[in-house]
Structures are given as C-alpha cells and as structure tokens.
Amino acid sequence: MKTLLQRVSRASVRVDGEIVGSIGPGLLVLLGVERDDVTADADYMAVKTAGLRIFPDRMGNMNRSVLDTGGSALVISQFTLAADTRRGRRPSFSSAARPELADALYRRYVERMKAEGVAVETGVFQAMMEVELVNDGPVTVLLDPRPGREHL
C-alpha cells in the first residue's frame, strides 16, 4: 500500500462537476492499494498518517501531526500509485489490487483514520475525479512500508 500525503491549506474533489469532498487545512491523501496488501497495511498506514509530524510548530519545525493541528484529511483512492515504470514507456498496473480488495482496504483505511480522531472526507471509489489542492509548504511525503513491512 502506497500512501502519498500532501500537506494542504485546502483541497477538494469533484465528480461529474459536483464537489463530493472538501477540507480546509490538513492532508490530501492519495492511497494506492496493491494486490498483496492486507488489513494490517490499511491499519498501519492510517495510524502512521494520523500521527505523522509534518505540520509546523511555533518555531516552524515539523513537530505536529494532523491530529495535533485539528486538521482534516481528504482521502482519494489512486490505483496509479501502483504503477511500475521500470520497463518501457507505458506503466504497468499489474501490482494494483483488484477493485473488491482495493475498495475494502480503502474503506478500512478511512474508518481507521476516523477512529484515530481525524475528520475525513473522501472521493468516490473508481470514479473519474478532479482533485484541487493548495499544497502548503509544499510538503509531500510518500509512505511505503514495502522495504521490510515491519508492521506485519
């Protein structure tokens, strides 16, 4: 499971021209579920996201989490994060999870974020979406536990 976090001052998502999710200060989360991901991955990533200290304290140091700031999260399912670009010029998405698994783990991630105390808005799973954001910093962080999957 790959999770791309962008610290934002605001973000929104539209489906068919209509806003379906919108937040003020917080995190835009792009979540890519891969075929061998499990529930523990969704739980780990949600807890890690909620507690990750990428917001500035009074001294300007990244010392505060989205929970500490009272910020929100806009979580968007993004299967293209599973792209393999090592060969050729067309990305392969063979490592992306099947829709049934991806949807279940996406929903699990969202529910776990809420359980951690984060106000969460979402996009629409498998819909064509337009995402707008104002990146604050800019700060963008990729969470990818693959190297050791220490949380399993």
TIVO-2410 file (N, C-alpha, C; in nm, 3 decimals):
# residues 152
REC num residu      c1      c2      c3 atome chaine
REC   1      M   0.086  -0.118   0.000     N      A
REC   1      M   0.000   0.000   0.000    CA      A
REC   1      M   0.090   0.122   0.000     C      A
REC   2      K   0.067   0.206  -0.098     N      A
REC   2      K   0.142   0.331  -0.105    CA      A
REC   2      K   0.048   0.445  -0.068     C      A
REC   3      T   0.100   0.534   0.013     N      A
REC   3      T   0.021   0.646   0.060    CA      A
REC   3      T   0.099   0.774   0.037     C      A
REC   4      L   0.047   0.859  -0.049     N      A
REC   4      L   0.111   0.987  -0.079    CA      A
REC   4      L   0.035   1.095  -0.003     C      A
REC   5      L   0.106   1.164   0.086     N      A
REC   5      L   0.047   1.269   0.170    CA      A
REC   5      L   0.093   1.405   0.121     C      A
REC   6      Q  -0.002   1.496   0.107     N      A
REC   6      Q   0.031   1.633   0.074    CA      A
REC   6      Q  -0.031   1.723   0.181     C      A
REC   7      R   0.054   1.801   0.245     N      A
REC   7      R   0.004   1.898   0.343    CA      A
REC   7      R  -0.062   2.010   0.265     C      A
REC   8      V  -0.188   2.039   0.297     N      A
REC   8      V  -0.263   2.138   0.219    CA      A
REC   8      V  -0.326   2.244   0.309     C      A
REC   9      S  -0.347   2.360   0.250     N      A
REC   9      S  -0.426   2.461   0.320    CA      A
REC   9      S  -0.574   2.443   0.285     C      A
REC  10      R  -0.600   2.376   0.170     N      A
REC  10      R  -0.736   2.335   0.134    CA      A
REC  10      R  -0.727   2.237   0.018     C      A
REC  11      A  -0.831   2.154   0.006     N      A
REC  11      A  -0.838   2.058  -0.104    CA      A
REC  11      A  -0.984   2.018  -0.125     C      A
REC  12      S  -1.015   1.983  -0.249     N      A
REC  12      S  -1.149   1.936  -0.279    CA      A
REC  12      S  -1.144   1.837  -0.394     C      A
REC  13      V  -1.251   1.760  -0.407     N      A
REC  13      V  -1.261   1.663  -0.515    CA      A
REC  13      V  -1.400   1.674  -0.576     C      A
REC  14      R  -1.401   1.671  -0.710     N      A
REC  14      R  -1.527   1.678  -0.787    CA      A
REC  14      R  -1.547   1.549  -0.866     C      A
REC  15      V  -1.673   1.510  -0.874     N      A
REC  15      V  -1.714   1.400  -0.960    CA      A
REC  15      V  -1.831   1.453  -1.042     C      A
REC  16      D  -1.821   1.441  -1.173     N      A
REC  16      D  -1.923   1.493  -1.263    CA      A
REC  16      D  -1.955   1.640  -1.236     C      A
REC  17      G  -1.850   1.718  -1.207     N      A
REC  17      G  -1.865   1.861  -1.186    CA      A
REC  17      G  -1.917   1.902  -1.049     C      A
REC  18      E  -1.946   1.805  -0.963     N      A
REC  18      E  -2.001   1.834  -0.831    CA      A
REC  18      E  -1.899   1.801  -0.721     C      A
REC  19      I  -1.881   1.893  -0.627     N      A
REC  19      I  -1.789   1.868  -0.515    CA      A
REC  19      I  -1.848   1.759  -0.426     C      A
REC  20      V  -1.770   1.651  -0.407     N      A
REC  20      V  -1.813   1.541  -0.321    CA      A
REC  20      V  -1.733   1.534  -0.191     C      A
REC  21      G  -1.624   1.607  -0.183     N      A
REC  21      G  -1.542   1.613  -0.063    CA      A
REC  21      G  -1.459   1.738  -0.063     C      A
REC  22      S  -1.445   1.800   0.055     N      A
REC  22      S  -1.371   1.925   0.065    CA      A
REC  22      S  -1.319   1.942   0.206     C      A
REC  23      I  -1.194   1.990   0.219     N      A
REC  23      I  -1.136   2.016   0.350    CA      A
REC  23      I  -1.064   2.150   0.349     C      A
REC  24      G  -1.043   2.203   0.468     N      A
REC  24      G  -0.956   2.318   0.488    CA      A
REC  24      G  -0.816   2.265   0.516     C      A
REC  25      P  -0.745   2.324   0.612     N      A
REC  25      P  -0.610   2.278   0.642    CA      A
REC  25      P  -0.605   2.131   0.683     C      A
REC  26      G  -0.506   2.061   0.630     N      A
REC  26      G  -0.492   1.920   0.666    CA      A
REC  26      G  -0.409   1.846   0.564     C      A
REC  27      L  -0.456   1.724   0.531     N      A
REC  27      L  -0.383   1.636   0.442    CA      A
REC  27      L  -0.469   1.590   0.326     C      A
REC  28      L  -0.412   1.598   0.206     N      A
REC  28      L  -0.469   1.527   0.092    CA      A
REC  28      L  -0.395   1.393   0.090     C      A
REC  29      V  -0.471   1.285   0.093     N      A
REC  29      V  -0.412   1.151   0.097    CA      A
REC  29      V  -0.450   1.078  -0.031     C      A
REC  30      L  -0.349   1.039  -0.108     N      A
REC  30      L  -0.370   0.956  -0.226    CA      A
REC  30      L  -0.328   0.815  -0.187     C      A
REC  31      L  -0.422   0.721  -0.192     N      A
REC  31      L  -0.400   0.586  -0.140    CA      A
REC  31      L  -0.400   0.484  -0.253     C      A
REC  32      G  -0.287   0.417  -0.271     N      A
REC  32      G  -0.274   0.314  -0.374    CA      A
REC  32      G  -0.267   0.176  -0.311     C      A
REC  33      V  -0.368   0.094  -0.335     N      A
REC  33      V  -0.375  -0.040  -0.278    CA      A
REC  33      V  -0.319  -0.140  -0.379     C      A
REC  34      E  -0.228  -0.225  -0.330     N      A
REC  34      E  -0.166  -0.326  -0.417    CA      A
REC  34      E  -0.218  -0.465  -0.384     C      A
REC  35      R  -0.201  -0.556  -0.478     N      A
REC  35      R  -0.269  -0.687  -0.471    CA      A
REC  35      R  -0.233  -0.771  -0.349     C      A
REC  36      D  -0.116  -0.752  -0.291     N      A
REC  36      D  -0.082  -0.834  -0.173    CA      A
REC  36      D  -0.101  -0.758  -0.041     C      A
REC  37      D  -0.168  -0.644  -0.045     N      A
REC  37      D  -0.196  -0.569   0.077    CA      A
REC  37      D  -0.303  -0.640   0.160     C      A
REC  38      V  -0.294  -0.619   0.291     N      A
REC  38      V  -0.386  -0.682   0.385    CA      A
REC  38      V  -0.439  -0.576   0.482     C      A
REC  39      T  -0.533  -0.615   0.563     N      A
REC  39      T  -0.595  -0.524   0.659    CA      A
REC  39      T  -0.491  -0.455   0.747     C      A
REC  40      A  -0.388  -0.529   0.787     N      A
REC  40      A  -0.283  -0.471   0.873    CA      A
REC  40      A  -0.214  -0.354   0.803     C      A
REC  41      D  -0.202  -0.358   0.670     N      A
REC  41      D  -0.141  -0.247   0.596    CA      A
REC  41      D  -0.227  -0.122   0.606     C      A
REC  42      A  -0.359  -0.139   0.589     N      A
REC  42      A  -0.450  -0.024   0.598    CA      A
REC  42      A  -0.448   0.036   0.738     C      A
REC  43      D  -0.449  -0.050   0.840     N      A
REC  43      D  -0.445  -0.001   0.978    CA      A
REC  43      D  -0.315   0.073   1.007     C      A
REC  44      Y  -0.204   0.012   0.968     N      A
REC  44      Y  -0.073   0.073   0.991    CA      A
REC  44      Y  -0.063   0.209   0.924     C      A
REC  45      M  -0.103   0.215   0.796     N      A
REC  45      M  -0.092   0.340   0.720    CA      A
REC  45      M  -0.181   0.449   0.780     C      A
REC  46      A  -0.300   0.413   0.824     N      A
REC  46      A  -0.390   0.512   0.882    CA      A
REC  46      A  -0.333   0.568   1.012     C      A
REC  47      V  -0.283   0.480   1.098     N      A
REC  47      V  -0.223   0.525   1.224    CA      A
REC  47      V  -0.100   0.610   1.197     C      A
REC  48      K  -0.017   0.565   1.102     N      A
REC  48      K   0.104   0.640   1.065    CA      A
REC  48      K   0.067   0.778   1.010     C      A
REC  49      T  -0.034   0.784   0.923     N      A
REC  49      T  -0.078   0.910   0.864    CA      A
REC  49      T  -0.128   1.005   0.972     C      A
REC  50      A  -0.213   0.956   1.059     N      A
REC  50      A  -0.272   1.041   1.164    CA      A
REC  50      A  -0.166   1.098   1.257     C      A
REC  51      G  -0.061   1.023   1.282     N      A
REC  51      G   0.041   1.067   1.377    CA      A
REC  51      G   0.165   1.128   1.318     C      A
REC  52      L   0.177   1.128   1.185     N      A
REC  52      L   0.300   1.178   1.122    CA      A
REC  52      L   0.316   1.328   1.144     C      A
REC  53      R   0.430   1.366   1.196     N      A
REC  53      R   0.455   1.506   1.233    CA      A
REC  53      R   0.514   1.583   1.115     C      A
REC  54      I   0.424   1.637   1.030     N      A
REC  54      I   0.469   1.714   0.914    CA      A
REC  54      I   0.408   1.853   0.912     C      A
REC  55      F   0.350   1.895   1.024     N      A
REC  55      F   0.296   2.030   1.036    CA      A
REC  55      F   0.386   2.111   1.128     C      A
REC  56      P   0.401   2.240   1.100     N      A
REC  56      P   0.495   2.321   1.179    CA      A
REC  56      P   0.445   2.353   1.320     C      A
REC  57      D   0.542   2.359   1.412     N      A
REC  57      D   0.513   2.409   1.546    CA      A
REC  57      D   0.537   2.561   1.546     C      A
REC  58      R   0.536   2.621   1.661     N      A
REC  58      R   0.556   2.767   1.670    CA      A
REC  58      R   0.691   2.813   1.618     C      A
REC  59      M   0.789   2.724   1.623     N      A
REC  59      M   0.924   2.758   1.576    CA      A
REC  59      M   0.943   2.727   1.427     C      A
REC  60      G   0.839   2.671   1.363     N      A
REC  60      G   0.848   2.639   1.222    CA      A
REC  60      G   0.900   2.499   1.194     C      A
REC  61      N   0.927   2.421   1.299     N      A
REC  61      N   0.977   2.285   1.281    CA      A
REC  61      N   0.860   2.189   1.261     C      A
REC  62      M   0.881   2.087   1.179     N      A
REC  62      M   0.777   1.986   1.158    CA      A
REC  62      M   0.768   1.900   1.284     C      A
REC  63      N   0.679   1.938   1.372     N      A
REC  63      N   0.667   1.872   1.502    CA      A
REC  63      N   0.524   1.836   1.538     C      A
REC  64      R   0.429   1.865   1.448     N      A
REC  64      R   0.288   1.843   1.481    CA      A
REC  64      R   0.222   1.755   1.375     C      A
REC  65      S   0.127   1.675   1.420     N      A
REC  65      S   0.052   1.587   1.330    CA      A
REC  65      S  -0.079   1.654   1.291     C      A
REC  66      V  -0.151   1.592   1.199     N      A
REC  66      V  -0.282   1.643   1.161    CA      A
REC  66      V  -0.375   1.639   1.283     C      A
REC  67      L  -0.355   1.543   1.371     N      A
REC  67      L  -0.434   1.537   1.495    CA      A
REC  67      L  -0.402   1.656   1.585     C      A
REC  68      D  -0.273   1.687   1.597     N      A
REC  68      D  -0.230   1.799   1.683    CA      A
REC  68      D  -0.286   1.932   1.634     C      A
REC  69      T  -0.301   1.946   1.503     N      A
REC  69      T  -0.345   2.073   1.446    CA      A
REC  69      T  -0.496   2.083   1.434     C      A
REC  70      G  -0.566   1.972   1.455     N      A
REC  70      G  -0.711   1.973   1.435    CA      A
REC  70      G  -0.749   1.975   1.288     C      A
REC  71      G  -0.656   1.938   1.202     N      A
REC  71      G  -0.682   1.937   1.058    CA      A
REC  71      G  -0.764   1.818   1.015     C      A
REC  72      S  -0.800   1.817   0.888     N      A
REC  72      S  -0.881   1.711   0.828    CA      A
REC  72      S  -0.799   1.637   0.724     C      A
REC  73      A  -0.858   1.530   0.670     N      A
REC  73      A  -0.795   1.456   0.561    CA      A
REC  73      A  -0.896   1.433   0.450     C      A
REC  74      L  -0.852   1.454   0.328     N      A
REC  74      L  -0.930   1.419   0.209    CA      A
REC  74      L  -0.860   1.298   0.150     C      A
REC  75      V  -0.927   1.183   0.153     N      A
REC  75      V  -0.866   1.056   0.112    CA      A
REC  75      V  -0.922   1.015  -0.024     C      A
REC  76      I  -0.830   0.997  -0.120     N      A
REC  76      I  -0.866   0.963  -0.257    CA      A
REC  76      I  -0.801   0.830  -0.294     C      A
REC  77      S  -0.878   0.736  -0.343     N      A
REC  77      S  -0.824   0.610  -0.393    CA      A
REC  77      S  -0.751   0.639  -0.524     C      A
REC  78      Q  -0.626   0.592  -0.535     N      A
REC  78      Q  -0.542   0.626  -0.651    CA      A
REC  78      Q  -0.464   0.503  -0.695     C      A
REC  79      F  -0.526   0.419  -0.778     N      A
REC  79      F  -0.460   0.295  -0.818    CA      A
REC  79      F  -0.332   0.320  -0.897     C      A
REC  80      T  -0.318   0.437  -0.958     N      A
REC  80      T  -0.198   0.464  -1.039    CA      A
REC  80      T  -0.071   0.473  -0.955     C      A
REC  81      L  -0.084   0.481  -0.823     N      A
REC  81      L   0.035   0.477  -0.738    CA      A
REC  81      L   0.103   0.340  -0.745     C      A
REC  82      A   0.030   0.239  -0.791     N      A
REC  82      A   0.087   0.105  -0.806    CA      A
REC  82      A   0.163   0.088  -0.938     C      A
REC  83      A   0.177   0.194  -1.013     N      A
REC  83      A   0.243   0.186  -1.145    CA      A
REC  83      A   0.386   0.136  -1.133     C      A
REC  84      D   0.421   0.046  -1.222     N      A
REC  84      D   0.559   0.000  -1.236    CA      A
REC  84      D   0.611   0.060  -1.366     C      A
REC  85      T   0.710   0.147  -1.356     N      A
REC  85      T   0.763   0.218  -1.473    CA      A
REC  85      T   0.905   0.175  -1.507     C      A
REC  86      R   0.948   0.061  -1.454     N      A
REC  86      R   1.086   0.017  -1.475    CA      A
REC  86      R   1.116  -0.024  -1.619     C      A
REC  87      R   1.016  -0.071  -1.691     N      A
REC  87      R   1.039  -0.115  -1.829    CA      A
REC  87      R   0.949  -0.039  -1.924     C      A
REC  88      G   1.004  -0.007  -2.039     N      A
REC  88      G   0.925   0.055  -2.145    CA      A
REC  88      G   0.877   0.195  -2.110     C      A
REC  89      R   0.779   0.239  -2.185     N      A
REC  89      R   0.728   0.375  -2.168    CA      A
REC  89      R   0.583   0.378  -2.121     C      A
REC  90      R   0.522   0.262  -2.112     N      A
REC  90      R   0.385   0.256  -2.063    CA      A
REC  90      R   0.387   0.190  -1.925     C      A
REC  91      P   0.329   0.255  -1.825     N      A
REC  91      P   0.328   0.196  -1.691    CA      A
REC  91      P   0.248   0.066  -1.687     C      A
REC  92      S   0.294  -0.025  -1.607     N      A
REC  92      S   0.220  -0.149  -1.582    CA      A
REC  92      S   0.149  -0.132  -1.447     C      A
REC  93      F   0.025  -0.176  -1.442     N      A
REC  93      F  -0.053  -0.168  -1.318    CA      A
REC  93      F  -0.084  -0.307  -1.265     C      A
REC  94      S  -0.002  -0.404  -1.300     N      A
REC  94      S  -0.028  -0.542  -1.260    CA      A
REC  94      S  -0.020  -0.563  -1.108     C      A
REC  95      S   0.047  -0.474  -1.037     N      A
REC  95      S   0.055  -0.491  -0.892    CA      A
REC  95      S  -0.062  -0.424  -0.819     C      A
REC  96      A  -0.148  -0.353  -0.892     N      A
REC  96      A  -0.264  -0.289  -0.830    CA      A
REC  96      A  -0.363  -0.396  -0.786     C      A
REC  97      A  -0.428  -0.373  -0.674     N      A
REC  97      A  -0.526  -0.467  -0.621    CA      A
REC  97      A  -0.650  -0.471  -0.709     C      A
REC  98      R  -0.717  -0.585  -0.712     N      A
REC  98      R  -0.847  -0.596  -0.778    CA      A
REC  98      R  -0.943  -0.500  -0.708     C      A
REC  99      P  -1.043  -0.450  -0.778     N      A
REC  99      P  -1.134  -0.350  -0.720    CA      A
REC  99      P  -1.198  -0.391  -0.587     C      A
REC 100      E  -1.235  -0.518  -0.573     N      A
REC 100      E  -1.300  -0.561  -0.449    CA      A
REC 100      E  -1.208  -0.543  -0.329     C      A
REC 101      L  -1.082  -0.587  -0.343     N      A
REC 101      L  -0.985  -0.573  -0.235    CA      A
REC 101      L  -0.949  -0.427  -0.213     C      A
REC 102      A  -0.926  -0.356  -0.322     N      A
REC 102      A  -0.888  -0.215  -0.311    CA      A
REC 102      A  -0.995  -0.134  -0.238     C      A
REC 103      D  -1.121  -0.156  -0.274     N      A
REC 103      D  -1.230  -0.084  -0.210    CA      A
REC 103      D  -1.239  -0.117  -0.062     C      A
REC 104      A  -1.228  -0.244  -0.028     N      A
REC 104      A  -1.236  -0.286   0.112    CA      A
REC 104      A  -1.124  -0.223   0.195     C      A
REC 105      L  -1.002  -0.224   0.142     N      A
REC 105      L  -0.889  -0.170   0.218    CA      A
REC 105      L  -0.892  -0.017   0.222     C      A
REC 106      Y  -0.940   0.044   0.115     N      A
REC 106      Y  -0.959   0.190   0.113    CA      A
REC 106      Y  -1.058   0.229   0.223     C      A
REC 107      R  -1.170   0.159   0.229     N      A
REC 107      R  -1.271   0.188   0.332    CA      A
REC 107      R  -1.217   0.162   0.471     C      A
REC 108      R  -1.137   0.057   0.486     N      A
REC 108      R  -1.076   0.026   0.616    CA      A
REC 108      R  -0.984   0.139   0.659     C      A
REC 109      Y  -0.901   0.188   0.565     N      A
REC 109      Y  -0.810   0.299   0.594    CA      A
REC 109      Y  -0.889   0.421   0.641     C      A
REC 110      V  -0.997   0.456   0.569     N      A
REC 110      V  -1.079   0.572   0.605    CA      A
REC 110      V  -1.139   0.554   0.744     C      A
REC 111      E  -1.194   0.438   0.772     N      A
REC 111      E  -1.256   0.414   0.903    CA      A
REC 111      E  -1.152   0.419   1.015     C      A
REC 112      R  -1.033   0.368   0.988     N      A
REC 112      R  -0.928   0.371   1.090    CA      A
REC 112      R  -0.880   0.514   1.115     C      A
REC 113      M  -0.871   0.595   1.009     N      A
REC 113      M  -0.836   0.736   1.026    CA      A
REC 113      M  -0.940   0.805   1.115     C      A
REC 114      K  -1.066   0.779   1.089     N      A
REC 114      K  -1.173   0.836   1.172    CA      A
REC 114      K  -1.161   0.789   1.316     C      A
REC 115      A  -1.131   0.662   1.335     N      A
REC 115      A  -1.115   0.607   1.470    CA      A
REC 115      A  -0.998   0.672   1.544     C      A
REC 116      E  -0.898   0.715   1.468     N      A
REC 116      E  -0.783   0.785   1.528    CA      A
REC 116      E  -0.819   0.927   1.568     C      A
REC 117      G  -0.933   0.977   1.520     N      A
REC 117      G  -0.978   1.111   1.556    CA      A
REC 117      G  -0.966   1.214   1.446     C      A
REC 118      V  -0.936   1.171   1.324     N      A
REC 118      V  -0.921   1.263   1.213    CA      A
REC 118      V  -1.055   1.277   1.140     C      A
REC 119      A  -1.096   1.400   1.114     N      A
REC 119      A  -1.214   1.425   1.031    CA      A
REC 119      A  -1.177   1.392   0.887     C      A
REC 120      V  -1.254   1.305   0.823     N      A
REC 120      V  -1.218   1.256   0.691    CA      A
REC 120      V  -1.329   1.282   0.590     C      A
REC 121      E  -1.289   1.331   0.474     N      A
REC 121      E  -1.375   1.341   0.356    CA      A
REC 121      E  -1.314   1.247   0.252     C      A
REC 122      T  -1.396   1.202   0.157     N      A
REC 122      T  -1.346   1.108   0.057    CA      A
REC 122      T  -1.391   1.147  -0.083     C      A
REC 123      G  -1.325   1.083  -0.178     N      A
REC 123      G  -1.371   1.088  -0.316    CA      A
REC 123      G  -1.469   0.974  -0.337     C      A
REC 124      V  -1.488   0.934  -0.462     N      A
REC 124      V  -1.577   0.824  -0.496    CA      A
REC 124      V  -1.492   0.715  -0.559     C      A
REC 125      F  -1.493   0.597  -0.499     N      A
REC 125      F  -1.410   0.487  -0.546    CA      A
REC 125      F  -1.441   0.455  -0.692     C      A
REC 126      Q  -1.338   0.441  -0.773     N      A
REC 126      Q  -1.340   0.409  -0.915    CA      A
REC 126      Q  -1.402   0.516  -1.004     C      A
REC 127      A  -1.433   0.632  -0.950     N      A
REC 127      A  -1.489   0.740  -1.033    CA      A
REC 127      A  -1.376   0.821  -1.096     C      A
REC 128      M  -1.406   0.887  -1.206     N      A
REC 128      M  -1.315   0.985  -1.263    CA      A
REC 128      M  -1.330   1.110  -1.177     C      A
REC 129      M  -1.222   1.152  -1.116     N      A
REC 129      M  -1.228   1.264  -1.021    CA      A
REC 129      M  -1.136   1.377  -1.063     C      A
REC 130      E  -1.174   1.497  -1.025     N      A
REC 130      E  -1.089   1.615  -1.039    CA      A
REC 130      E  -1.054   1.660  -0.898     C      A
REC 131      V  -0.926   1.659  -0.868     N      A
REC 131      V  -0.880   1.695  -0.734    CA      A
REC 131      V  -0.810   1.830  -0.743     C      A
REC 132      E  -0.852   1.923  -0.658     N      A
REC 132      E  -0.787   2.054  -0.647    CA      A
REC 132      E  -0.725   2.064  -0.510     C      A
REC 133      L  -0.606   2.124  -0.504     N      A
REC 133      L  -0.542   2.142  -0.376    CA      A
REC 133      L  -0.451   2.263  -0.378     C      A
REC 134      V  -0.428   2.316  -0.260     N      A
REC 134      V  -0.325   2.417  -0.240    CA      A
REC 134      V  -0.225   2.352  -0.146     C      A
REC 135      N  -0.110   2.312  -0.203     N      A
REC 135      N  -0.007   2.243  -0.127    CA      A
REC 135      N   0.060   2.344  -0.036     C      A
REC 136      D   0.065   2.314   0.092     N      A
REC 136      D   0.121   2.402   0.194    CA      A
REC 136      D   0.265   2.366   0.218     C      A
REC 137      G   0.356   2.451   0.179     N      A
REC 137      G   0.499   2.428   0.204    CA      A
REC 137      G   0.584   2.450   0.081     C      A
REC 138      P   0.576   2.370  -0.020     N      A
REC 138      P   0.500   2.246  -0.032    CA      A
REC 138      P   0.563   2.133   0.047     C      A
REC 139      V   0.476   2.051   0.106     N      A
REC 139      V   0.520   1.931   0.178    CA      A
REC 139      V   0.447   1.813   0.118     C      A
REC 140      T   0.522   1.718   0.064     N      A
REC 140      T   0.468   1.595   0.008    CA      A
REC 140      T   0.555   1.479   0.058     C      A
REC 141      V   0.489   1.376   0.113     N      A
REC 141      V   0.561   1.263   0.172    CA      A
REC 141      V   0.498   1.133   0.121     C      A
REC 142      L   0.582   1.039   0.077     N      A
REC 142      L   0.535   0.908   0.035    CA      A
REC 142      L   0.561   0.808   0.146     C      A
REC 143      L   0.453   0.745   0.194     N      A
REC 143      L   0.466   0.636   0.290    CA      A
REC 143      L   0.462   0.506   0.212     C      A
REC 144      D   0.564   0.424   0.225     N      A
REC 144      D   0.568   0.296   0.155    CA      A
REC 144      D   0.641   0.196   0.243     C      A
REC 145      P   0.569   0.109   0.309     N      A
REC 145      P   0.631   0.016   0.403    CA      A
REC 145      P   0.697  -0.105   0.337     C      A
REC 146      R   0.695  -0.116   0.207     N      A
REC 146      R   0.744  -0.235   0.140    CA      A
REC 146      R   0.883  -0.282   0.182     C      A
REC 147      P   0.983  -0.196   0.201     N      A
REC 147      P   1.118  -0.247   0.224    CA      A
REC 147      P   1.126  -0.359   0.329     C      A
REC 148      G   1.055  -0.350   0.439     N      A
REC 148      G   1.062  -0.458   0.536    CA      A
REC 148      G   0.925  -0.499   0.586     C      A
REC 149      R   0.825  -0.420   0.552     N      A
REC 149      R   0.689  -0.441   0.604    CA      A
REC 149      R   0.695  -0.473   0.752     C      A
REC 150      E   0.768  -0.387   0.823     N      A
REC 150      E   0.794  -0.407   0.965    CA      A
REC 150      E   0.668  -0.419   1.050     C      A
REC 151      H   0.558  -0.362   1.002     N      A
REC 151      H   0.436  -0.362   1.081    CA      A
REC 151      H   0.362  -0.496   1.078     C      A
REC 152      L   0.403  -0.587   0.990     N      A
REC 152      L   0.332  -0.715   0.981    CA      A
REC 152      L   0.393  -0.819   1.072     C      A
***
